[in-house]
């Protein structure tokens, strides 16, 4: 978990400037989508978390709305 927090800090919060919270919420949602659907993770054999989960979840399992 600490690694995820550090990555979000380095890739998201360190690059965002001051502004209204509504803007941060939208950017954070975009970042979470990028993190789960596009960004390759070395710990997951250079796949995305969504691909990794789909390869390993039982066929009937549902993905959450956060993916």
C-alpha atoms as a printed R data frame, in Angstrom:
   type eleno elety resid chain resno       x       y       z
1  ATOM     1    CA   UNK     A     1   0.000   0.000   0.000
2  ATOM     2    CA   UNK     A     2   2.809   2.415   0.780
3  ATOM     3    CA   UNK     A     3   4.149   2.022  -2.759
4  ATOM     4    CA   UNK     A     4   0.796   2.984  -4.254
5  ATOM     5    CA   UNK     A     5   0.655   6.061  -2.032
6  ATOM     6    CA   UNK     A     6   4.183   7.070  -3.021
7  ATOM     7    CA   UNK     A     7   3.416   6.621  -6.720
8  ATOM     8    CA   UNK     A     8   0.249   8.711  -6.465
9  ATOM     9    CA   UNK     A     9   2.208  11.368  -4.574
10 ATOM    10    CA   UNK     A    10   4.977  11.465  -7.188
11 ATOM    11    CA   UNK     A    11   2.810  11.173 -10.298
12 ATOM    12    CA   UNK     A    12  -0.285  13.099  -9.243
13 ATOM    13    CA   UNK     A    13  -0.063  15.365  -6.190
14 ATOM    14    CA   UNK     A    14   3.451  16.652  -6.889
15 ATOM    15    CA   UNK     A    15   2.299  17.842 -10.311
16 ATOM    16    CA   UNK     A    16  -0.961  19.513  -9.371
17 ATOM    17    CA   UNK     A    17  -1.156  23.170  -8.514
18 ATOM    18    CA   UNK     A    18  -3.460  25.057  -6.211
19 ATOM    19    CA   UNK     A    19  -7.031  25.381  -7.308
20 ATOM    20    CA   UNK     A    20 -10.592  24.425  -6.483
21 ATOM    21    CA   UNK     A    21 -11.217  20.982  -5.014
22 ATOM    22    CA   UNK     A    22 -13.634  20.190  -7.857
23 ATOM    23    CA   UNK     A    23 -10.735  20.362 -10.306
24 ATOM    24    CA   UNK     A    24  -8.624  18.059  -8.149
25 ATOM    25    CA   UNK     A    25 -11.461  15.535  -7.959
26 ATOM    26    CA   UNK     A    26 -11.731  15.375 -11.750
27 ATOM    27    CA   UNK     A    27  -7.968  15.098 -12.209
28 ATOM    28    CA   UNK     A    28  -7.747  12.408  -9.518
29 ATOM    29    CA   UNK     A    29 -10.516  10.377 -11.185
30 ATOM    30    CA   UNK     A    30  -8.651  10.670 -14.499
31 ATOM    31    CA   UNK     A    31  -5.421   9.607 -12.794
32 ATOM    32    CA   UNK     A    32  -7.051   6.562 -11.151
33 ATOM    33    CA   UNK     A    33  -8.389   5.484 -14.555
34 ATOM    34    CA   UNK     A    34  -4.922   5.950 -16.065
35 ATOM    35    CA   UNK     A    35  -3.281   4.087 -13.146
36 ATOM    36    CA   UNK     A    36  -5.636   1.105 -13.454
37 ATOM    37    CA   UNK     A    37  -6.160   0.919 -17.223
38 ATOM    38    CA   UNK     A    38  -3.052   2.331 -18.939
39 ATOM    39    CA   UNK     A    39  -0.024   2.494 -16.636
40 ATOM    40    CA   UNK     A    40   2.138  -0.625 -16.777
41 ATOM    41    CA   UNK     A    41   3.271  -2.026 -13.425
42 ATOM    42    CA   UNK     A    42   6.541  -3.910 -13.137
43 ATOM    43    CA   UNK     A    43   5.230  -5.863 -10.135
44 ATOM    44    CA   UNK     A    44   2.397  -7.141 -12.366
45 ATOM    45    CA   UNK     A    45   4.698  -8.382 -15.151
46 ATOM    46    CA   UNK     A    46   4.307  -5.075 -17.006
47 ATOM    47    CA   UNK     A    47   0.550  -5.306 -17.356
48 ATOM    48    CA   UNK     A    48  -2.084  -2.894 -16.107
49 ATOM    49    CA   UNK     A    49  -3.961  -3.681 -12.885
50 ATOM    50    CA   UNK     A    50  -7.184  -4.196 -14.836
51 ATOM    51    CA   UNK     A    51  -5.519  -6.680 -17.214
52 ATOM    52    CA   UNK     A    52  -3.866  -8.459 -14.298
53 ATOM    53    CA   UNK     A    53  -7.171  -8.761 -12.448
54 ATOM    54    CA   UNK     A    54  -9.093  -9.931 -15.519
55 ATOM    55    CA   UNK     A    55  -6.527 -12.661 -16.139
56 ATOM    56    CA   UNK     A    56  -6.889 -13.944 -12.593
57 ATOM    57    CA   UNK     A    57 -10.498 -13.360 -11.550
58 ATOM    58    CA   UNK     A    58 -13.075 -16.100 -11.927
59 ATOM    59    CA   UNK     A    59 -15.281 -15.584 -14.965
60 ATOM    60    CA   UNK     A    60 -18.325 -14.572 -12.896
61 ATOM    61    CA   UNK     A    61 -16.524 -12.011 -10.740
62 ATOM    62    CA   UNK     A    62 -17.437  -8.373 -11.279
63 ATOM    63    CA   UNK     A    63 -14.963  -5.516 -11.328
64 ATOM    64    CA   UNK     A    64 -15.662  -2.570  -9.089
65 ATOM    65    CA   UNK     A    65 -16.712   0.870 -10.344
66 ATOM    66    CA   UNK     A    66 -13.228   2.119  -9.310
67 ATOM    67    CA   UNK     A    67 -11.436   0.173 -12.018
